[in-house]
């Protein structure tokens, strides 16, 4: 349960599903389809969908790499938060958006696993949010030529450690797309 008072709501947080972030990502089409499924389910259940869009020298605002992938589109009433750092909370309007929506629990999907997803998950937990990672709805590119593990291992490791992550008064965990329940945090063991 969240440590944020008067914040009972859940939101789907879609991070950086942009051409430049997922264009060369592991299992791109499946992950984008899973994110799309989550967005549809959230909209049907009237759960807020909050979009995060990265902007930097490699993905400048307005460029093709900056654009959200063609398979997905934020709704007119859905907040879109621009960020410049890995953690979606750092120097953004995300906290204000979530506060206005009464959100204390996040269901997280998107890219890239080893940077923005991990940073945002940890940023959420330290700020008092419950944070559930959708285990088959996040991805990353292959950075193994620079010494990183292959993307499948990065994703598996992130799912492993987040499934067991704990903090006082907050819940973390992972869940597959097909099992997402926006009304309930994953079971803890």
C-alpha positions in Angstrom: 0.0 0.0 0.0 1.3 3.4 -0.9 2.6 5.8 1.8 1.1 8.7 0.0 -2.0 10.0 1.8 -5.3 10.4 0.0 -3.9 8.8 -3.2 -6.0 5.6 -3.6 -6.0 5.6 -7.4 -3.9 3.6 -9.9 -2.4 4.8 -13.2 -0.8 3.1 -16.1 2.6 4.8 -16.7 3.8 4.4 -20.3 7.4 5.3 -20.6 9.3 6.3 -23.8 7.6 4.0 -26.3 9.1 6.2 -29.0 10.7 5.4 -32.3 14.2 6.2 -31.0 13.8 4.2 -27.9 12.2 1.0 -29.2 13.2 1.1 -32.9 16.0 -1.5 -32.4 14.7 -2.9 -29.1 14.4 -6.6 -28.2 11.1 -8.2 -29.1 9.8 -4.7 -30.1 6.6 -5.7 -31.8 5.4 -8.0 -29.0 6.2 -5.4 -26.3 4.5 -2.6 -28.2 1.4 -4.8 -28.7 1.4 -5.6 -24.9 1.6 -1.9 -24.1 -1.3 -1.3 -26.5 -3.3 -4.0 -24.8 -2.6 -2.4 -21.4 -3.6 1.0 -22.7 -6.9 -0.4 -24.1 -7.7 -2.2 -20.8 -6.9 1.0 -18.7 -9.1 3.1 -20.9 -12.0 0.5 -20.7 -11.6 0.5 -16.9 -11.3 4.3 -16.7 -7.8 4.1 -15.2 -5.6 7.1 -16.0 -3.0 6.5 -18.7 0.0 8.8 -18.2 2.5 9.0 -21.1 6.2 9.9 -20.7 8.2 11.1 -23.6 12.0 11.5 -23.5 13.6 14.5 -25.2 17.4 14.9 -25.6 20.1 15.5 -28.3 19.5 11.9 -29.6 15.7 12.4 -29.7 15.1 16.1 -30.2 11.5 17.3 -29.9 9.6 17.0 -33.1 12.0 14.5 -34.7 11.0 11.1 -36.0 13.0 9.4 -33.2 11.1 11.5 -30.6 7.6 10.5 -31.8 5.6 7.9 -30.0 5.4 4.7 -32.2 2.7 4.7 -34.8 0.9 1.8 -33.1 0.1 3.8 -30.0 -1.3 7.3 -29.4 -2.1 9.2 -26.3 -5.7 10.2 -25.9 -6.6 13.8 -26.0 -7.3 13.9 -22.2 -4.3 11.7 -21.3 -1.4 13.6 -19.7 1.9 13.6 -21.6 5.0 14.3 -19.5 8.2 15.4 -21.2 11.4 14.3 -19.5 15.2 14.8 -20.0 16.6 12.2 -17.5 16.2 8.5 -16.9 13.9 8.9 -13.9 10.5 10.1 -15.1 10.1 12.2 -11.9 13.3 14.2 -12.2 12.5 17.8 -13.2 9.2 16.9 -14.8 5.5 17.5 -14.1 4.9 13.8 -13.3 4.5 14.2 -9.6 2.0 17.1 -10.0 0.0 15.1 -12.7 -0.2 12.0 -10.4 -1.1 14.1 -7.4 -4.0 15.8 -9.3 -5.2 12.3 -10.3 -5.0 11.0 -6.7 -2.6 8.3 -7.9 -0.5 6.4 -5.3 0.0 3.2 -7.3 1.7 2.9 -10.7 1.6 0.1 -13.3 4.7 0.6 -15.4 5.5 -0.4 -19.0 7.7 0.9 -21.8 11.4 1.5 -22.5 14.3 1.2 -21.9 14.5 -1.4 -19.3 18.1 -0.7 -18.1 17.7 3.1 -17.9 14.4 4.8 -17.8 12.3 1.9 -16.6 14.6 1.0 -13.7 15.2 4.7 -12.8 11.5 5.4 -12.7 10.6 2.3 -10.7 13.1 3.3 -8.0 12.1 6.9 -8.2 8.5 5.9 -7.6 9.3 3.7 -4.6 11.4 6.3 -2.9 8.7 8.9 -3.4 6.1 6.7 -1.7 4.4 5.1 -4.6 3.5 1.4 -5.1 5.1 0.4 -8.4 4.3 -2.7 -10.4 6.3 -3.6 -13.5 4.6 -5.3 -16.3 7.1 -8.1 -17.0 6.4 -8.6 -20.7 5.7 -4.9 -21.6 9.2 -3.4 -21.3 12.2 -3.7 -23.5 15.7 -2.4 -24.3 18.2 -2.2 -27.1 21.3 -4.5 -27.3 24.2 -2.8 -25.6 26.3 -6.0 -25.3 29.1 -4.6 -27.5 29.8 -2.2 -24.6 29.8 -5.0 -22.0 26.2 -5.1 -21.0 24.3 -8.4 -20.9 22.1 -9.1 -23.9 18.6 -7.5 -23.8 16.8 -10.7 -22.9 19.0 -11.0 -19.8 18.6 -7.4 -18.8 14.8 -7.8 -19.0 14.9 -11.1 -17.1 17.2 -9.7 -14.4 15.0 -6.6 -14.0 11.9 -8.7 -13.7 13.6 -11.0 -11.1 14.8 -8.2 -8.8 11.7 -6.1 -9.1 9.5 -9.1 -8.3 11.2 -9.3 -4.9 11.7 -5.6 -4.3 10.3 -4.3 -1.0 10.1 -1.0 0.9 8.3 0.0 4.2 4.6 0.7 3.5 5.0 0.3 -0.3 4.6 -2.6 -2.6 6.5 -3.5 -5.7 6.3 -6.6 -7.9 5.8 -7.8 -11.5 2.9 -9.1 -13.4 2.3 -10.3 -17.0 0.1 -8.2 -19.3 -2.7 -10.8 -19.3 -2.8 -10.7 -15.5 -2.7 -7.0 -14.8 -5.4 -6.0 -12.3 -5.5 -2.2 -12.0 -7.5 -2.6 -8.8 -5.0 -4.7 -7.0 -1.2 -4.9 -6.3 0.5 -8.2 -7.1 0.7 -10.8 -4.3 3.8 -10.6 -2.2 5.6 -13.7 -1.1 
